[in-house]
Amino acid sequence: MHAARTDEEIYFRGGYASTWMNRELGVPLAQLQPVDVDSKTEQAVEDWHYWLER
């Protein structure tokens, strides 16, 4: 994925929008999982999920 958008709807919902296979794709951040990241990034994502669920 690439080219993050910042329009109000996506930002308000806590999502990520990108172009994939010539189509616009929007995904809630809560559904994204890091792949092959360093320990600091992994901890930050885990913390974010924790606070999201509270």
PDB file as gemmi writes it, atoms N, CA and C in Angstrom:
CRYST1    1.000    1.000    1.000  90.00  90.00  90.00 P 1                      
ATOM      1  N   MET A   1       0.840  -1.181   0.000  1.00  0.00           N  
ATOM      2  CA  MET A   1       0.000   0.000   0.000  1.00  0.00           C  
ATOM      3  C   MET A   1       0.880   1.238   0.000  1.00  0.00           C  
ATOM      4  N   HIS A   2       0.317   2.321  -0.505  1.00  0.00           N  
ATOM      5  CA  HIS A   2       1.055   3.568  -0.513  1.00  0.00           C  
ATOM      6  C   HIS A   2       0.083   4.734  -0.630  1.00  0.00           C  
ATOM      7  N   ALA A   3       0.591   5.917  -0.514  1.00  0.00           N  
ATOM      8  CA  ALA A   3      -0.190   7.153  -0.703  1.00  0.00           C  
ATOM      9  C   ALA A   3      -1.356   7.280   0.277  1.00  0.00           C  
ATOM     10  N   ALA A   4      -1.042   7.427   1.542  1.00  0.00           N  
ATOM     11  CA  ALA A   4      -2.077   7.605   2.557  1.00  0.00           C  
ATOM     12  C   ALA A   4      -2.892   8.867   2.298  1.00  0.00           C  
ATOM     13  N   ARG A   5      -4.180   8.807   2.590  1.00  0.00           N  
ATOM     14  CA  ARG A   5      -5.054   9.975   2.440  1.00  0.00           C  
ATOM     15  C   ARG A   5      -5.332  10.572   3.804  1.00  0.00           C  
ATOM     16  N   THR A   6      -5.788  11.809   3.809  1.00  0.00           N  
ATOM     17  CA  THR A   6      -6.078  12.466   5.078  1.00  0.00           C  
ATOM     18  C   THR A   6      -7.453  13.111   5.074  1.00  0.00           C  
ATOM     19  N   ASP A   7      -8.376  12.643   4.232  1.00  0.00           N  
ATOM     20  CA  ASP A   7      -9.686  13.285   4.236  1.00  0.00           C  
ATOM     21  C   ASP A   7     -10.399  13.039   5.560  1.00  0.00           C  
ATOM     22  N   GLU A   8     -11.374  13.867   5.897  1.00  0.00           N  
ATOM     23  CA  GLU A   8     -12.010  13.835   7.213  1.00  0.00           C  
ATOM     24  C   GLU A   8     -12.660  12.505   7.533  1.00  0.00           C  
ATOM     25  N   GLU A   9     -13.331  11.887   6.593  1.00  0.00           N  
ATOM     26  CA  GLU A   9     -14.020  10.634   6.873  1.00  0.00           C  
ATOM     27  C   GLU A   9     -13.032   9.546   7.283  1.00  0.00           C  
ATOM     28  N   ILE A  10     -11.970   9.372   6.521  1.00  0.00           N  
ATOM     29  CA  ILE A  10     -10.982   8.356   6.855  1.00  0.00           C  
ATOM     30  C   ILE A  10     -10.294   8.696   8.177  1.00  0.00           C  
ATOM     31  N   TYR A  11      -9.907   9.934   8.350  1.00  0.00           N  
ATOM     32  CA  TYR A  11      -9.241  10.349   9.578  1.00  0.00           C  
ATOM     33  C   TYR A  11     -10.145  10.135  10.782  1.00  0.00           C  
ATOM     34  N   PHE A  12     -11.409  10.510  10.666  1.00  0.00           N  
ATOM     35  CA  PHE A  12     -12.341  10.392  11.779  1.00  0.00           C  
ATOM     36  C   PHE A  12     -12.531   8.933  12.185  1.00  0.00           C  
ATOM     37  N   ARG A  13     -12.596   8.049  11.232  1.00  0.00           N  
ATOM     38  CA  ARG A  13     -12.809   6.632  11.507  1.00  0.00           C  
ATOM     39  C   ARG A  13     -11.528   5.914  11.912  1.00  0.00           C  
ATOM     40  N   GLY A  14     -10.424   6.590  11.852  1.00  0.00           N  
ATOM     41  CA  GLY A  14      -9.158   5.944  12.192  1.00  0.00           C  
ATOM     42  C   GLY A  14      -8.775   4.916  11.152  1.00  0.00           C  
ATOM     43  N   GLY A  15      -8.752   5.320   9.894  1.00  0.00           N  
ATOM     44  CA  GLY A  15      -8.467   4.375   8.831  1.00  0.00           C  
ATOM     45  C   GLY A  15      -7.308   4.788   7.967  1.00  0.00           C  
ATOM     46  N   TYR A  16      -7.028   3.938   7.020  1.00  0.00           N  
ATOM     47  CA  TYR A  16      -5.949   4.156   6.072  1.00  0.00           C  
ATOM     48  C   TYR A  16      -6.525   3.933   4.682  1.00  0.00           C  
ATOM     49  N   ALA A  17      -6.289   4.848   3.794  1.00  0.00           N  
ATOM     50  CA  ALA A  17      -6.769   4.705   2.417  1.00  0.00           C  
ATOM     51  C   ALA A  17      -5.571   4.686   1.487  1.00  0.00           C  
ATOM     52  N   SER A  18      -5.651   3.849   0.482  1.00  0.00           N  
ATOM     53  CA  SER A  18      -4.557   3.701  -0.450  1.00  0.00           C  
ATOM     54  C   SER A  18      -5.084   3.229  -1.790  1.00  0.00           C  
ATOM     55  N   THR A  19      -4.205   3.188  -2.764  1.00  0.00           N  
ATOM     56  CA  THR A  19      -4.534   2.615  -4.064  1.00  0.00           C  
ATOM     57  C   THR A  19      -3.899   1.245  -4.148  1.00  0.00           C  
ATOM     58  N   TRP A  20      -4.684   0.252  -4.531  1.00  0.00           N  
ATOM     59  CA  TRP A  20      -4.204  -1.118  -4.655  1.00  0.00           C  
ATOM     60  C   TRP A  20      -4.846  -1.729  -5.884  1.00  0.00           C  
ATOM     61  N   MET A  21      -4.050  -2.225  -6.788  1.00  0.00           N  
ATOM     62  CA  MET A  21      -4.529  -2.815  -8.033  1.00  0.00           C  
ATOM     63  C   MET A  21      -5.469  -1.861  -8.777  1.00  0.00           C  
ATOM     64  N   ASN A  22      -5.059  -0.595  -8.847  1.00  0.00           N  
ATOM     65  CA  ASN A  22      -5.805   0.459  -9.538  1.00  0.00           C  
ATOM     66  C   ASN A  22      -7.189   0.727  -8.948  1.00  0.00           C  
ATOM     67  N   ARG A  23      -7.385   0.408  -7.685  1.00  0.00           N  
ATOM     68  CA  ARG A  23      -8.651   0.687  -7.002  1.00  0.00           C  
ATOM     69  C   ARG A  23      -8.348   1.338  -5.671  1.00  0.00           C  
ATOM     70  N   GLU A  24      -9.260   2.181  -5.219  1.00  0.00           N  
ATOM     71  CA  GLU A  24      -9.093   2.804  -3.913  1.00  0.00           C  
ATOM     72  C   GLU A  24      -9.534   1.820  -2.838  1.00  0.00           C  
ATOM     73  N   LEU A  25      -8.710   1.685  -1.821  1.00  0.00           N  
ATOM     74  CA  LEU A  25      -8.960   0.737  -0.747  1.00  0.00           C  
ATOM     75  C   LEU A  25      -8.856   1.466   0.580  1.00  0.00           C  
ATOM     76  N   GLY A  26      -9.874   1.341   1.403  1.00  0.00           N  
ATOM     77  CA  GLY A  26      -9.854   1.918   2.737  1.00  0.00           C  
ATOM     78  C   GLY A  26      -9.922   0.811   3.772  1.00  0.00           C  
ATOM     79  N   VAL A  27      -9.033   0.868   4.750  1.00  0.00           N  
ATOM     80  CA  VAL A  27      -8.966  -0.166   5.778  1.00  0.00           C  
ATOM     81  C   VAL A  27      -8.910   0.496   7.140  1.00  0.00           C  
ATOM     82  N   PRO A  28      -9.774   0.081   8.085  1.00  0.00           N  
ATOM     83  CA  PRO A  28      -9.660   0.605   9.451  1.00  0.00           C  
ATOM     84  C   PRO A  28      -8.307   0.213  10.052  1.00  0.00           C  
ATOM     85  N   LEU A  29      -7.667   1.145  10.727  1.00  0.00           N  
ATOM     86  CA  LEU A  29      -6.366   0.854  11.321  1.00  0.00           C  
ATOM     87  C   LEU A  29      -6.421  -0.334  12.280  1.00  0.00           C  
ATOM     88  N   ALA A  30      -7.552  -0.525  12.928  1.00  0.00           N  
ATOM     89  CA  ALA A  30      -7.684  -1.628  13.882  1.00  0.00           C  
ATOM     90  C   ALA A  30      -7.543  -2.986  13.199  1.00  0.00           C  
ATOM     91  N   GLN A  31      -7.725  -3.047  11.888  1.00  0.00           N  
ATOM     92  CA  GLN A  31      -7.615  -4.312  11.168  1.00  0.00           C  
ATOM     93  C   GLN A  31      -6.216  -4.567  10.623  1.00  0.00           C  
ATOM     94  N   LEU A  32      -5.343  -3.580  10.692  1.00  0.00           N  
ATOM     95  CA  LEU A  32      -3.991  -3.748  10.168  1.00  0.00           C  
ATOM     96  C   LEU A  32      -3.081  -4.351  11.226  1.00  0.00           C  
ATOM     97  N   GLN A  33      -2.242  -5.270  10.808  1.00  0.00           N  
ATOM     98  CA  GLN A  33      -1.263  -5.883  11.691  1.00  0.00           C  
ATOM     99  C   GLN A  33       0.117  -5.683  11.085  1.00  0.00           C  
ATOM    100  N   PRO A  34       1.105  -5.317  11.903  1.00  0.00           N  
ATOM    101  CA  PRO A  34       2.454  -5.116  11.373  1.00  0.00           C  
ATOM    102  C   PRO A  34       3.092  -6.439  10.960  1.00  0.00           C  
ATOM    103  N   VAL A  35       3.909  -6.368   9.920  1.00  0.00           N  
ATOM    104  CA  VAL A  35       4.638  -7.539   9.436  1.00  0.00           C  
ATOM    105  C   VAL A  35       6.107  -7.166   9.321  1.00  0.00           C  
ATOM    106  N   ASP A  36       6.949  -7.963   9.914  1.00  0.00           N  
ATOM    107  CA  ASP A  36       8.399  -7.760   9.832  1.00  0.00           C  
ATOM    108  C   ASP A  36       8.805  -6.357  10.280  1.00  0.00           C  
ATOM    109  N   VAL A  37       8.453  -6.008  11.529  1.00  0.00           N  
ATOM    110  CA  VAL A  37       8.775  -4.693  12.078  1.00  0.00           C  
ATOM    111  C   VAL A  37       9.713  -4.849  13.271  1.00  0.00           C  
ATOM    112  N   ASP A  38      10.325  -3.741  13.673  1.00  0.00           N  
ATOM    113  CA  ASP A  38      11.208  -3.801  14.834  1.00  0.00           C  
ATOM    114  C   ASP A  38      10.386  -3.845  16.117  1.00  0.00           C  
ATOM    115  N   SER A  39      11.035  -4.087  17.226  1.00  0.00           N  
ATOM    116  CA  SER A  39      10.330  -4.276  18.504  1.00  0.00           C  
ATOM    117  C   SER A  39       9.612  -3.010  18.971  1.00  0.00           C  
ATOM    118  N   LYS A  40      10.178  -1.833  18.691  1.00  0.00           N  
ATOM    119  CA  LYS A  40       9.524  -0.586  19.101  1.00  0.00           C  
ATOM    120  C   LYS A  40       8.217  -0.382  18.338  1.00  0.00           C  
ATOM    121  N   THR A  41       8.220  -0.678  17.046  1.00  0.00           N  
ATOM    122  CA  THR A  41       7.003  -0.542  16.253  1.00  0.00           C  
ATOM    123  C   THR A  41       5.963  -1.552  16.704  1.00  0.00           C  
ATOM    124  N   GLU A  42       6.388  -2.778  16.947  1.00  0.00           N  
ATOM    125  CA  GLU A  42       5.472  -3.813  17.413  1.00  0.00           C  
ATOM    126  C   GLU A  42       4.835  -3.410  18.744  1.00  0.00           C  
ATOM    127  N   GLN A  43       5.628  -2.876  19.662  1.00  0.00           N  
ATOM    128  CA  GLN A  43       5.095  -2.436  20.955  1.00  0.00           C  
ATOM    129  C   GLN A  43       4.128  -1.276  20.786  1.00  0.00           C  
ATOM    130  N   ALA A  44       4.435  -0.342  19.908  1.00  0.00           N  
ATOM    131  CA  ALA A  44       3.549   0.796  19.667  1.00  0.00           C  
ATOM    132  C   ALA A  44       2.204   0.333  19.127  1.00  0.00           C  
ATOM    133  N   VAL A  45       2.206  -0.624  18.212  1.00  0.00           N  
ATOM    134  CA  VAL A  45       0.950  -1.139  17.651  1.00  0.00           C  
ATOM    135  C   VAL A  45       0.171  -1.884  18.729  1.00  0.00           C  
ATOM    136  N   GLU A  46       0.837  -2.688  19.533  1.00  0.00           N  
ATOM    137  CA  GLU A  46       0.159  -3.400  20.621  1.00  0.00           C  
ATOM    138  C   GLU A  46      -0.462  -2.413  21.601  1.00  0.00           C  
ATOM    139  N   ASP A  47       0.263  -1.368  21.951  1.00  0.00           N  
ATOM    140  CA  ASP A  47      -0.273  -0.345  22.856  1.00  0.00           C  
ATOM    141  C   ASP A  47      -1.491   0.337  22.240  1.00  0.00           C  
ATOM    142  N   TRP A  48      -1.405   0.656  20.946  1.00  0.00           N  
ATOM    143  CA  TRP A  48      -2.528   1.313  20.267  1.00  0.00           C  
ATOM    144  C   TRP A  48      -3.766   0.427  20.293  1.00  0.00           C  
ATOM    145  N   HIS A  49      -3.610  -0.871  20.007  1.00  0.00           N  
ATOM    146  CA  HIS A  49      -4.746  -1.808  20.056  1.00  0.00           C  
ATOM    147  C   HIS A  49      -5.317  -1.895  21.480  1.00  0.00           C  
ATOM    148  N   TYR A  50      -4.454  -1.897  22.469  1.00  0.00           N  
ATOM    149  CA  TYR A  50      -4.899  -1.951  23.858  1.00  0.00           C  
ATOM    150  C   TYR A  50      -5.799  -0.755  24.172  1.00  0.00           C  
ATOM    151  N   TRP A  51      -5.353   0.463  23.840  1.00  0.00           N  
ATOM    152  CA  TRP A  51      -6.121   1.642  24.142  1.00  0.00           C  
ATOM    153  C   TRP A  51      -7.369   1.748  23.276  1.00  0.00           C  
ATOM    154  N   LEU A  52      -7.322   1.215  22.101  1.00  0.00           N  
ATOM    155  CA  LEU A  52      -8.499   1.210  21.236  1.00  0.00           C  
ATOM    156  C   LEU A  52      -9.631   0.376  21.836  1.00  0.00           C  
ATOM    157  N   GLU A  53      -9.283  -0.734  22.462  1.00  0.00           N  
ATOM    158  CA  GLU A  53     -10.278  -1.635  23.037  1.00  0.00           C  
ATOM    159  C   GLU A  53     -10.844  -1.154  24.365  1.00  0.00           C  
ATOM    160  N   ARG A  54     -10.245  -0.152  24.979  1.00  0.00           N  
ATOM    161  CA  ARG A  54     -10.720   0.340  26.276  1.00  0.00           C  
ATOM    162  C   ARG A  54     -11.917   1.229  26.127  1.00  0.00           C  
TER     163      ARG A  54                                                      
END                                                                             
